[in-house]
Amino acid sequence: MDGQIVGRIERGLLVLLGVTHADTEASADYLGEKIAGLRIFEDDAGKMNLSVADVGGAVLAVSQFTLYGDVRKGKRPSFDDAARPEQARKLYEHFVERIRALGLGCETGVFQAMMQVELVNDGPVTILLDSEKAF
């Protein structure tokens, strides 16, 4: 993006969103609601007990098809499980709208663009979520 900043948040969550063939709007709704309600920010007692809304935070949502890179065979990732761009864009945009409908600020990257994403990971805390609840 030629050094242009297209999305920026201060305190909040960076969501790297991968979309697979089986995902639906219900999948995006589930993830949006789960993410908005996650109690992963520390309260005054130092316990993870507050949501992103509780701390006045926002979400930076970045589409990330490489999350579906399968390296179980060989040394080069296969992206066969990633949704086609048309489906992925639709569900990514639906996810962003769902986050906003839940009252959170939501910034975005640029779909299908090569981007440099900067992150200061507080903790560090990294959570994996799957709409199929596989983990």
Residue, then its C-alpha position, 0 to 999 in steps of 0.5 A: m500500500d506504498g506506506q499508506i496507513v489504511g487502518r489503525i487502532e490504539r487499544g483493542l484486538l487485531v483479528l486475522l480472519g481466514v475464510t474457508h469454503a464451508d463458512t457462512e454468514a452465520s459463521a461470521d456472526y458467531l465469530g463477531e459475537k464471540i470476539a466482541g464478548l471475549r473477556i481477555f483484558e485485565d481488570d483492576a485485580g489483574k484478572m482477564n475479565l474485561s471485553v474489548a468494549d469494556v476497555g473502550g477498545a476497537v478491532l482491526a480486522v485483516s483478511q488472512f487467507t494464509l491461515y488456511g495454508d496446509v503444510r502437512k504434505g511437503k514444504r510448500p503450503s496448499f491453500d485449497d481450504a481457503a475460500r475463493p476471493e469472492q466468497a471470502r470478501k463477502l464474509y470478511e465484509h459481513f464480519v466487519e459489519r457485525i463487529r460494528a453492529l455490536g457497537l465496536g469501532c472496526e478498522t480494516g486492511v485492504f482485501q487481497a492487498m499485500m500489507q505490512v501489519e504492525l502489532v504490539n502484543d500486550g501479554p502476549v495474548t494470542i487466541l485462536l477461534d474457529s467457527e466450527k468450534a474445532f478448538 
